[in-house]
């Protein structure tokens, strides 16, 4: 290949703006490529077939002990060779001719594989007689049936995989027979032939190194690399296993340091492979956008499938970047940016309308992709969803820094601005704003508007993009993020002299907390996690000026949330002290939800459901049961008020609790999110059974406590029980067989979480429901779990008590209803006191 520097390749833009950003830092090479997620297909069946043959040669221990291990001789191999060399194309037309060839090739394969482990003379004979040439001759025969071709492809794969001696491998690869085999035209519409062919290519690729590459790369008369070229033709194949194998082959090729081969691969990558990969990625994004248009839960499978395809491709691209081949990374970054990311993402962020205009020259310089077709535009939500995945998956600075610059940097290099697409609205930058090769980036305001909007999906996805940028420490440096006004800059920084400029992006996220009444609960929980992760960054946490500002902003949000929570609780306490059952249940659920691990940004914002039409999620398990269907449910506003109050209360507390544990500087390696675990704070409304010295299974003296005899239907029949009329607990006991005057507790549950109703079909039966606001809690005694409502955090258990007469059943029901009412009225008053007291305390002293 021509010995010139890569940037001088004709027909391709020089990578001046990429080179200006430098090359990616060292990173860990991923151990795996694309993980298969669907069907095994023909490729895996091919592997299983070869594994079966190997097992027959070196198989089970019982076969070896019985002396059944096959053995082969040089004389036998000579006979098989003579038989193979005598085959002609006309023989294949005879009845059974194909089967004879298959059997001969199979036996030769077994002999060679066996000989490689036991007798080297057999493979020496194979090389001496050029049997590989005979294999290729038979494979090339037009009348060779499919069974013959499959057997030959399987044979060659096994030979490549099982050769141990280096000299044997060199003999096999010499003579250019392998390259002839790779370029041989086969019927690739046949899935079985394709599977064995791709398996053969992978087997060959796994033997590539600095020495063997010389057998595969042809330098004269024209440079050619059949293994790489033929494999990459299948990069977009419909079978996932074929695509994964092609990617594995390329990842074996790229790290090899053989300059003539690398220059050839670079040229091919720029002119064909990487360009087609970029267009394929763009098409996958457009398919996701089409699948998301008006999609509902019924369309989720299709949407998820399309998202899986592009995620697999992003993982592969990440693998390529992490090989740390600098020239290759620059080529790949240039193709991805110019053919996919800049035209699609930036157009989608900047405008909701597709532009039919091509880019115009700026200051006499042509735009870098002016020869490509006009970009199609994604919906803003889909664009932000995909941008977050790009920043989450990839770690290459040469790729991500230009993309991040386009989104958040106030000014950008003029060379990068030339790659910006037209939006059809206003120019993204103006020649009048050029200053020292930097131009004003108007596109940034289009992105910032999503951080200011009050629509859940685009806002939280834009916030997640910022989150991914800050946490992608390998690609985006602190100085870069400070100049972009994402991380706080020092007062002397050129990023701006005003707080509103130096702290712009973080302040927008903190101020979004004050809009808590606007957000859906899931959105607000993810926002709190994003804010907490950003605040725990050493650059943010130890910036004294910004930290003081952050506390004030969170305190303002908490004050507003506390006021709304107080109003919601007071409305649930009308005159007379009757408590709103639904409000208490809402608080119990929100308490358990907020004290769990903080929401995972990757799981929530990477879920394809984010692109579906919004639907109402179940807020409580109670609506699933007949006796509670008519009861009022807590209003959505009251539930949001309580949830926002609790999340902001925890956020302010955790800021004071965890900030001293944050290291002074960013540490290399994965980020330890020690602040994101569950909270151990107990509920302020809990009823502690240990205070009353009660637990299931314990023996107790009932003394003069009133009880009602009842029965419980168990697996071994109806069992006699006693309902103790306790003021705070549902207590169902059975006589203690070891002590006549004592009983054993079989079911214990707080009475405020108990609901009872008399069975209409049998007035002597009392149906009892027990609410558990945390599904991790152990179920109560002899109860039966009810079917869970999808999306609900609570669990519901039931138990049926049968009484001897209607009067006793009514007395039991009356007792449980009265005690439940009294307990809940008391808890509602405690809830109001808690909201008022905890809000004041945390506003005074955070943490």
Buried (B, 14 or more C-beta within 10 A) or exposed (E): BEEEEBBEBEEBBBBEBBBEBEBBEEBEEBEEBBEBEEEEBBBBBBBEBBEEBBEBBBBEEEBEEEEEBEEBEBEBBEEBBEBBBEBEBEBBEEEEBBEBBBBBBBBBBBBBBBBBEBBBEBBBBBBEBBBBEBBBBBBBBEEBBEEBBBBBBBBBBBBBBBBEEEEBBBBBBEBEBBBBBBEBEBEBEBBBBBBBBBBBBBBBBEBBEEEBBEBBBBEEEEBBBBBBBBBBEBBBBEBBBBBBBBBBBBBBBBBBEBEBBBBBBBBBBBBBBBBBBBBBBBBBBBBBBBBBEEBEEEBBEBBBBBBBBBBBBBBBBBBBBBBBBEBBBBBBBBBBBBBBBBBBBBBBBBBBEBBEEBBEEBEEEEBBBEEBEBBBBBBBBBBBBBBBBBBBBBBBBBBBBBBBBBBBBBBBBBBBBBBBBBBBEEBBBEEEBBEEEBBBBBBBEBBBBBBEBEEBBBBBBBBBBBBBBBBBBBBBBBEBBBBBBBBBBEEEBEBBEEBEBBBBBBBBBBBBBBBBBBBBBBBBBBBBBBBBBBBBBBBBBBBEEBBEBBBEBBBBBBBBBBBBBBBBBEEBBEEEEEBBBBBBBBBBBBBBBBBBEBBBBBEBBBBBBBBBEEEEEBBBBBBBBEEBEEEEBBBEEBBBBBBBBBBBBBBBBBBEBBBEEBEEEEEEEEEEBEBBEEBEEEBBBEBEBEEEEBEBEBEBEBEEBEBBEBBBBEEEEEBEBBBBBBEBBBBBBBBBEEEEEBBBBBBBBBBBBBBBBBBEEBBBBBBBBBBBBBBEEEBBBBBEEBEBBEEBBBBBBBBBBBBEEEEBBBBBBEBBBEBBBBBBBBBBBEBBEBBBEBBEEBBEEBE
